[in-house]
Amino acid sequence: MHQKKSKKAGSLSLLTGSLIAAFIVASPYFFYLYEGFPKSKIWETSFFGLTLKYESINFVGVDVVAWIVFSKAIPMLLFLIWFLTCKHWWYHAILVPICMYFFQIVSTFNDDLAFADSVDIYYMAPIILVALIFMYTIRMKIFDRIHNIDLSELKRVSLKGEIKDEDELTSPYSSTDEDDDEPLFMG
């Protein structure tokens, strides 16, 4: 029974990986989908019985809007695939270009193009800050684990570098074992 589950999971993983690889290989062709859009300012189409209408206000034609959107969407999707499949500790940094492309796509459809790309950095600043916090926290944990550093020991040392007595400690992480009075080596 367990072998059937692992075979099913393996075949699902192979299918998912194959679809991702096929999308990555075909991504240049997806970029050129903009050539299928009309060169006029108004585009009307029927989609599952619904009549959809788009009017290009700020651009020469609908094909230019499609070119801009596909030139932003394809790299954004490639970054998204990279983010979802990355196993490195710094993968949160990939969120920054994903958000940048997303805001650029949204600003393409914004009616006021005079401010396009000028205020995106203000929307991205919190995302960049959160990504940096995640990356720094994960980096610290990896560094501490590699160098075998116990950060709870820092509570024993005062700001002047003096080691506190057991009765001065209020940390729940402090041990009751006998500790020597030597300063900690953190190098």
C-alpha atoms as an extended CHARMM CRD file, in Angstrom:
* protein
*
       187  EXT
         1         1  MET       CA              0.0000000000        0.0000000000        0.0000000000  PROA      1               0.0000000000
         2         2  HSD       CA              2.8280000000        2.3940000000        0.9060000000  PROA      2               0.0000000000
         3         3  GLN       CA              4.5680000000        1.5950000000       -2.3820000000  PROA      3               0.0000000000
         4         4  LYS       CA              1.4240000000        2.5780000000       -4.3580000000  PROA      4               0.0000000000
         5         5  LYS       CA              1.3370000000        5.9500000000       -2.6020000000  PROA      5               0.0000000000
         6         6  SER       CA              5.0140000000        6.6040000000       -3.2980000000  PROA      6               0.0000000000
         7         7  LYS       CA              4.5720000000        5.6070000000       -6.9710000000  PROA      7               0.0000000000
         8         8  LYS       CA              1.5760000000        7.9360000000       -7.2500000000  PROA      8               0.0000000000
         9         9  ALA       CA              3.4830000000       10.7760000000       -5.5760000000  PROA      9               0.0000000000
        10        10  GLY       CA              6.4710000000       10.1070000000       -7.8350000000  PROA      10              0.0000000000
        11        11  SER       CA              4.3680000000       10.1600000000      -10.9900000000  PROA      11              0.0000000000
        12        12  LEU       CA              2.5940000000       13.3380000000       -9.8350000000  PROA      12              0.0000000000
        13        13  SER       CA              5.9710000000       14.9480000000       -9.1650000000  PROA      13              0.0000000000
        14        14  LEU       CA              7.1990000000       13.8870000000      -12.6050000000  PROA      14              0.0000000000
        15        15  LEU       CA              4.0620000000       15.3110000000      -14.2420000000  PROA      15              0.0000000000
        16        16  THR       CA              4.3710000000       18.5960000000      -12.3310000000  PROA      16              0.0000000000
        17        17  GLY       CA              8.0620000000       18.8850000000      -13.1700000000  PROA      17              0.0000000000
        18        18  SER       CA              7.3790000000       18.1220000000      -16.8260000000  PROA      18              0.0000000000
        19        19  LEU       CA              4.6700000000       20.7980000000      -17.0210000000  PROA      19              0.0000000000
        20        20  ILE       CA              6.9420000000       23.3620000000      -15.3740000000  PROA      20              0.0000000000
        21        21  ALA       CA              9.8180000000       22.4850000000      -17.7190000000  PROA      21              0.0000000000
        22        22  ALA       CA              7.5030000000       22.6730000000      -20.7480000000  PROA      22              0.0000000000
        23        23  PHE       CA              6.2770000000       26.1170000000      -19.6610000000  PROA      23              0.0000000000
        24        24  ILE       CA              9.8350000000       27.3680000000      -19.1920000000  PROA      24              0.0000000000
        25        25  VAL       CA             10.9130000000       26.0390000000      -22.5970000000  PROA      25              0.0000000000
        26        26  ALA       CA              7.8230000000       27.4900000000      -24.3060000000  PROA      26              0.0000000000
        27        27  SER       CA              8.0180000000       30.8750000000      -22.5480000000  PROA      27              0.0000000000
        28        28  PRO       CA              9.5320000000       32.7030000000      -25.5530000000  PROA      28              0.0000000000
        29        29  TYR       CA              6.5240000000       31.5880000000      -27.6090000000  PROA      29              0.0000000000
        30        30  PHE       CA              4.1290000000       32.8300000000      -24.9240000000  PROA      30              0.0000000000
        31        31  PHE       CA              5.7960000000       36.2150000000      -25.1600000000  PROA      31              0.0000000000
        32        32  TYR       CA              4.8800000000       36.4810000000      -28.8350000000  PROA      32              0.0000000000
        33        33  LEU       CA              1.1760000000       35.9510000000      -28.1330000000  PROA      33              0.0000000000
        34        34  TYR       CA              0.8340000000       39.7380000000      -28.2680000000  PROA      34              0.0000000000
        35        35  GLU       CA              0.9890000000       39.4920000000      -32.0760000000  PROA      35              0.0000000000
        36        36  GLY       CA             -2.4920000000       37.9520000000      -32.0330000000  PROA      36              0.0000000000
        37        37  PHE       CA             -4.0430000000       41.1360000000      -30.6610000000  PROA      37              0.0000000000
        38        38  PRO       CA             -5.5000000000       43.7820000000      -33.0040000000  PROA      38              0.0000000000
        39        39  LYS       CA             -3.6060000000       46.9540000000      -33.8330000000  PROA      39              0.0000000000
        40        40  SER       CA             -6.7020000000       49.0870000000      -33.2150000000  PROA      40              0.0000000000
        41        41  LYS       CA             -7.4850000000       51.0410000000      -30.0520000000  PROA      41              0.0000000000
        42        42  ILE       CA            -10.6750000000       49.0390000000      -29.3530000000  PROA      42              0.0000000000
        43        43  TRP       CA            -10.8390000000       45.2760000000      -29.0490000000  PROA      43              0.0000000000
        44        44  GLU       CA            -14.1210000000       43.3950000000      -28.8720000000  PROA      44              0.0000000000
        45        45  THR       CA            -14.2550000000       39.6400000000      -28.4800000000  PROA      45              0.0000000000
        46        46  SER       CA            -16.6750000000       36.9610000000      -27.4510000000  PROA      46              0.0000000000
        47        47  PHE       CA            -15.5940000000       34.8010000000      -24.5490000000  PROA      47              0.0000000000
        48        48  PHE       CA            -17.9340000000       31.9280000000      -23.5660000000  PROA      48              0.0000000000
        49        49  GLY       CA            -20.9600000000       33.8930000000      -24.7020000000  PROA      49              0.0000000000
        50        50  LEU       CA            -19.8240000000       37.1260000000      -23.0450000000  PROA      50              0.0000000000
        51        51  THR       CA            -18.8840000000       40.0780000000      -25.1870000000  PROA      51              0.0000000000
        52        52  LEU       CA            -15.7410000000       41.6750000000      -23.8160000000  PROA      52              0.0000000000
        53        53  LYS       CA            -14.5960000000       45.1240000000      -24.8650000000  PROA      53              0.0000000000
        54        54  TYR       CA            -11.2510000000       46.7870000000      -24.1050000000  PROA      54              0.0000000000
        55        55  GLU       CA            -10.2710000000       50.2770000000      -25.1760000000  PROA      55              0.0000000000
        56        56  SER       CA             -6.6380000000       51.3210000000      -25.1340000000  PROA      56              0.0000000000
        57        57  ILE       CA             -6.6980000000       54.8420000000      -23.7500000000  PROA      57              0.0000000000
        58        58  ASN       CA             -3.0150000000       55.5780000000      -23.2000000000  PROA      58              0.0000000000
        59        59  PHE       CA             -1.4560000000       53.4160000000      -25.8920000000  PROA      59              0.0000000000
        60        60  VAL       CA             -1.4790000000       53.3810000000      -29.7040000000  PROA      60              0.0000000000
        61        61  GLY       CA             -3.2860000000       50.0700000000      -29.8710000000  PROA      61              0.0000000000
        62        62  VAL       CA             -4.3310000000       46.9620000000      -28.0090000000  PROA      62              0.0000000000
        63        63  ASP       CA             -1.2940000000       45.1130000000      -29.3870000000  PROA      63              0.0000000000
        64        64  VAL       CA              1.0140000000       47.5620000000      -27.5880000000  PROA      64              0.0000000000
        65        65  VAL       CA             -0.7960000000       46.9460000000      -24.2910000000  PROA      65              0.0000000000
        66        66  ALA       CA             -0.5250000000       43.1830000000      -24.8690000000  PROA      66              0.0000000000
        67        67  TRP       CA              3.1810000000       43.5280000000      -25.6880000000  PROA      67              0.0000000000
        68        68  ILE       CA              3.7970000000       45.4240000000      -22.4360000000  PROA      68              0.0000000000
        69        69  VAL       CA              1.7460000000       42.9760000000      -20.3580000000  PROA      69              0.0000000000
        70        70  PHE       CA              3.3950000000       39.8770000000      -21.8420000000  PROA      70              0.0000000000
        71        71  SER       CA              6.8690000000       41.4170000000      -21.4700000000  PROA      71              0.0000000000
        72        72  LYS       CA              6.1220000000       41.7580000000      -17.7420000000  PROA      72              0.0000000000
        73        73  ALA       CA              3.9800000000       38.6540000000      -17.1390000000  PROA      73              0.0000000000
        74        74  ILE       CA              6.3290000000       36.0630000000      -18.6320000000  PROA      74              0.0000000000
        75        75  PRO       CA              9.3560000000       37.0330000000      -16.4640000000  PROA      75              0.0000000000
        76        76  MET       CA              7.0410000000       37.3530000000      -13.4490000000  PROA      76              0.0000000000
        77        77  LEU       CA              5.7630000000       33.8050000000      -14.0030000000  PROA      77              0.0000000000
        78        78  LEU       CA              9.3260000000       32.5090000000      -14.4310000000  PROA      78              0.0000000000
        79        79  PHE       CA             10.3240000000       34.1830000000      -11.1610000000  PROA      79              0.0000000000
        80        80  LEU       CA              7.2110000000       32.7040000000       -9.5300000000  PROA      80              0.0000000000
        81        81  ILE       CA              8.2190000000       29.2130000000      -10.6650000000  PROA      81              0.0000000000
        82        82  TRP       CA             11.6990000000       29.8480000000       -9.3170000000  PROA      82              0.0000000000
        83        83  PHE       CA             10.2700000000       31.0570000000       -5.9880000000  PROA      83              0.0000000000
        84        84  LEU       CA              7.9890000000       28.0260000000       -5.6080000000  PROA      84              0.0000000000
        85        85  THR       CA             10.7060000000       25.5070000000       -6.4980000000  PROA      85              0.0000000000
        86        86  CYS       CA             13.7520000000       27.1130000000       -4.8640000000  PROA      86              0.0000000000
        87        87  LYS       CA             15.2720000000       25.2410000000       -1.9410000000  PROA      87              0.0000000000
        88        88  HSD       CA             17.8610000000       27.8350000000       -0.9450000000  PROA      88              0.0000000000
        89        89  TRP       CA             17.6180000000       29.8680000000        2.2460000000  PROA      89              0.0000000000
        90        90  TRP       CA             17.4840000000       33.1640000000        0.3260000000  PROA      90              0.0000000000
        91        91  TYR       CA             14.3890000000       32.3320000000       -1.7520000000  PROA      91              0.0000000000
        92        92  HSD       CA             12.3990000000       35.1710000000       -0.1260000000  PROA      92              0.0000000000
        93        93  ALA       CA             14.5330000000       37.6020000000       -2.1380000000  PROA      93              0.0000000000
        94        94  ILE       CA             12.7820000000       36.3680000000       -5.2810000000  PROA      94              0.0000000000
        95        95  LEU       CA              9.5750000000       38.0050000000       -4.0140000000  PROA      95              0.0000000000
        96        96  VAL       CA             11.0150000000       41.4370000000       -4.7780000000  PROA      96              0.0000000000
        97        97  PRO       CA             11.2040000000       41.0830000000       -8.5970000000  PROA      97              0.0000000000
        98        98  ILE       CA              7.8730000000       39.2230000000       -8.5960000000  PROA      98              0.0000000000
        99        99  CYS       CA              6.2190000000       42.1760000000       -6.8620000000  PROA      99              0.0000000000
       100       100  MET       CA              8.0110000000       44.6320000000       -9.1240000000  PROA      100             0.0000000000
       101       101  TYR       CA              6.6250000000       42.9530000000      -12.2460000000  PROA      101             0.0000000000
       102       102  PHE       CA              3.1870000000       42.7130000000      -10.6580000000  PROA      102             0.0000000000
       103       103  PHE       CA              3.0960000000       46.4370000000       -9.8980000000  PROA      103             0.0000000000
       104       104  GLN       CA              4.3010000000       47.2040000000      -13.4250000000  PROA      104             0.0000000000
       105       105  ILE       CA              1.4570000000       45.1380000000      -14.9070000000  PROA      105             0.0000000000
       106       106  VAL       CA             -1.0690000000       46.8890000000      -12.6880000000  PROA      106             0.0000000000
       107       107  SER       CA              0.3310000000       50.3010000000      -13.6260000000  PROA      107             0.0000000000
       108       108  THR       CA             -0.0460000000       49.4000000000      -17.3130000000  PROA      108             0.0000000000
       109       109  PHE       CA             -3.8110000000       49.3120000000      -16.8580000000  PROA      109             0.0000000000
       110       110  ASN       CA             -3.8180000000       52.4280000000      -14.6850000000  PROA      110             0.0000000000
       111       111  ASP       CA             -5.4980000000       55.3880000000      -16.3840000000  PROA      111             0.0000000000
       112       112  ASP       CA             -2.9200000000       57.8830000000      -15.1550000000  PROA      112             0.0000000000
       113       113  LEU       CA              0.3210000000       56.8230000000      -16.8360000000  PROA      113             0.0000000000
       114       114  ALA       CA              2.1150000000       60.0020000000      -15.8430000000  PROA      114             0.0000000000
       115       115  PHE       CA              2.9780000000       58.3780000000      -12.5190000000  PROA      115             0.0000000000
       116       116  ALA       CA              3.6600000000       54.8530000000      -13.7760000000  PROA      116             0.0000000000
       117       117  ASP       CA              6.8030000000       53.3230000000      -12.2410000000  PROA      117             0.0000000000
       118       118  SER       CA              7.3420000000       56.3870000000      -10.0420000000  PROA      118             0.0000000000
       119       119  VAL       CA              5.3270000000       55.2480000000       -7.0210000000  PROA      119             0.0000000000
       120       120  ASP       CA              5.9120000000       51.4980000000       -7.3360000000  PROA      120             0.0000000000
       121       121  ILE       CA              8.9090000000       51.6790000000       -5.0370000000  PROA      121             0.0000000000
       122       122  TYR       CA              6.7080000000       52.9950000000       -2.2310000000  PROA      122             0.0000000000
       123       123  TYR       CA              4.4060000000       49.9970000000       -2.5920000000  PROA      123             0.0000000000
       124       124  MET       CA              7.3640000000       47.6390000000       -2.7780000000  PROA      124             0.0000000000
       125       125  ALA       CA              9.2120000000       49.0330000000        0.2520000000  PROA      125             0.0000000000
       126       126  PRO       CA              7.2530000000       46.9920000000        2.8400000000  PROA      126             0.0000000000
       127       127  ILE       CA              7.6730000000       43.8470000000        0.7360000000  PROA      127             0.0000000000
       128       128  ILE       CA             11.4060000000       44.4470000000        0.4690000000  PROA      128             0.0000000000
       129       129  LEU       CA             11.5910000000       45.0520000000        4.2200000000  PROA      129             0.0000000000
       130       130  VAL       CA              9.7240000000       41.8280000000        5.0400000000  PROA      130             0.0000000000
       131       131  ALA       CA             11.8800000000       39.8390000000        2.5940000000  PROA      131             0.0000000000
       132       132  LEU       CA             15.0490000000       41.2630000000        4.1660000000  PROA      132             0.0000000000
       133       133  ILE       CA             13.8260000000       40.4030000000        7.6650000000  PROA      133             0.0000000000
       134       134  PHE       CA             13.0540000000       36.8150000000        6.6160000000  PROA      134             0.0000000000
       135       135  MET       CA             16.3990000000       36.4340000000        4.8580000000  PROA      135             0.0000000000
       136       136  TYR       CA             18.4040000000       37.8880000000        7.7380000000  PROA      136             0.0000000000
       137       137  THR       CA             16.5910000000       35.7530000000       10.3230000000  PROA      137             0.0000000000
       138       138  ILE       CA             17.1060000000       32.5790000000        8.3350000000  PROA      138             0.0000000000
       139       139  ARG       CA             20.7340000000       33.5040000000        7.6420000000  PROA      139             0.0000000000
       140       140  MET       CA             21.3370000000       34.0490000000       11.3670000000  PROA      140             0.0000000000
       141       141  LYS       CA             19.8240000000       30.6780000000       12.2620000000  PROA      141             0.0000000000
       142       142  ILE       CA             21.9210000000       28.9100000000        9.6140000000  PROA      142             0.0000000000
       143       143  PHE       CA             25.0780000000       30.7350000000       10.7170000000  PROA      143             0.0000000000
       144       144  ASP       CA             24.3920000000       29.8740000000       14.3560000000  PROA      144             0.0000000000
       145       145  ARG       CA             23.7950000000       26.2320000000       13.5450000000  PROA      145             0.0000000000
       146       146  ILE       CA             26.9210000000       25.9620000000       11.3800000000  PROA      146             0.0000000000
       147       147  HSD       CA             29.1590000000       27.5910000000       13.9900000000  PROA      147             0.0000000000
       148       148  ASN       CA             27.3850000000       25.9490000000       16.9390000000  PROA      148             0.0000000000
       149       149  ILE       CA             26.5100000000       29.2140000000       18.6650000000  PROA      149             0.0000000000
       150       150  ASP       CA             23.8900000000       29.2420000000       21.4030000000  PROA      150             0.0000000000
       151       151  LEU       CA             22.3890000000       32.7410000000       21.4650000000  PROA      151             0.0000000000
       152       152  SER       CA             20.6860000000       32.1030000000       24.8060000000  PROA      152             0.0000000000
       153       153  GLU       CA             24.1440000000       32.3030000000       26.3890000000  PROA      153             0.0000000000
       154       154  LEU       CA             24.2810000000       35.9990000000       25.4850000000  PROA      154             0.0000000000
       155       155  LYS       CA             21.8120000000       36.7310000000       28.3040000000  PROA      155             0.0000000000
       156       156  ARG       CA             24.5330000000       35.8240000000       30.8220000000  PROA      156             0.0000000000
       157       157  VAL       CA             26.7930000000       38.6330000000       29.6120000000  PROA      157             0.0000000000
       158       158  SER       CA             26.1360000000       42.2730000000       30.4840000000  PROA      158             0.0000000000
       159       159  LEU       CA             26.6910000000       45.1330000000       28.0750000000  PROA      159             0.0000000000
       160       160  LYS       CA             30.0950000000       45.7340000000       29.6830000000  PROA      160             0.0000000000
       161       161  GLY       CA             31.1240000000       42.1400000000       29.0400000000  PROA      161             0.0000000000
       162       162  GLU       CA             30.7730000000       40.9710000000       32.6220000000  PROA      162             0.0000000000
       163       163  ILE       CA             29.1630000000       37.6040000000       33.3560000000  PROA      163             0.0000000000
       164       164  LYS       CA             26.0250000000       37.8200000000       35.5180000000  PROA      164             0.0000000000
       165       165  ASP       CA             25.4220000000       35.6400000000       38.5570000000  PROA      165             0.0000000000
       166       166  GLU       CA             22.7550000000       32.9490000000       38.5870000000  PROA      166             0.0000000000
       167       167  ASP       CA             20.4430000000       35.0150000000       40.7980000000  PROA      167             0.0000000000
       168       168  GLU       CA             20.5890000000       37.9420000000       38.3060000000  PROA      168             0.0000000000
       169       169  LEU       CA             19.3260000000       35.7900000000       35.4800000000  PROA      169             0.0000000000
       170       170  THR       CA             15.5980000000       35.8490000000       34.8020000000  PROA      170             0.0000000000
       171       171  SER       CA             15.6770000000       33.9390000000       31.5630000000  PROA      171             0.0000000000
       172       172  PRO       CA             13.6820000000       30.7130000000       31.3240000000  PROA      172             0.0000000000
       173       173  TYR       CA             16.5260000000       29.3440000000       29.1890000000  PROA      173             0.0000000000
       174       174  SER       CA             19.1760000000       29.5940000000       31.8500000000  PROA      174             0.0000000000
       175       175  SER       CA             20.4990000000       26.2850000000       33.0810000000  PROA      175             0.0000000000
       176       176  THR       CA             20.9740000000       25.1780000000       36.6790000000  PROA      176             0.0000000000
       177       177  ASP       CA             24.2300000000       23.3880000000       35.8510000000  PROA      177             0.0000000000
       178       178  GLU       CA             27.4820000000       24.8020000000       37.1710000000  PROA      178             0.0000000000
       179       179  ASP       CA             28.9530000000       27.2160000000       34.6610000000  PROA      179             0.0000000000
       180       180  ASP       CA             32.4900000000       28.4680000000       34.7150000000  PROA      180             0.0000000000
       181       181  ASP       CA             33.1410000000       32.1810000000       35.0770000000  PROA      181             0.0000000000
       182       182  GLU       CA             35.0790000000       32.4980000000       31.8270000000  PROA      182             0.0000000000
       183       183  PRO       CA             33.7550000000       34.9120000000       29.2230000000  PROA      183             0.0000000000
       184       184  LEU       CA             32.1010000000       33.3600000000       26.2060000000  PROA      184             0.0000000000
       185       185  PHE       CA             34.0740000000       33.0770000000       23.0090000000  PROA      185             0.0000000000
       186       186  MET       CA             31.8850000000       34.1460000000       20.1010000000  PROA      186             0.0000000000
       187       187  GLY       CA             34.4690000000       34.1070000000       17.2870000000  PROA      187             0.0000000000
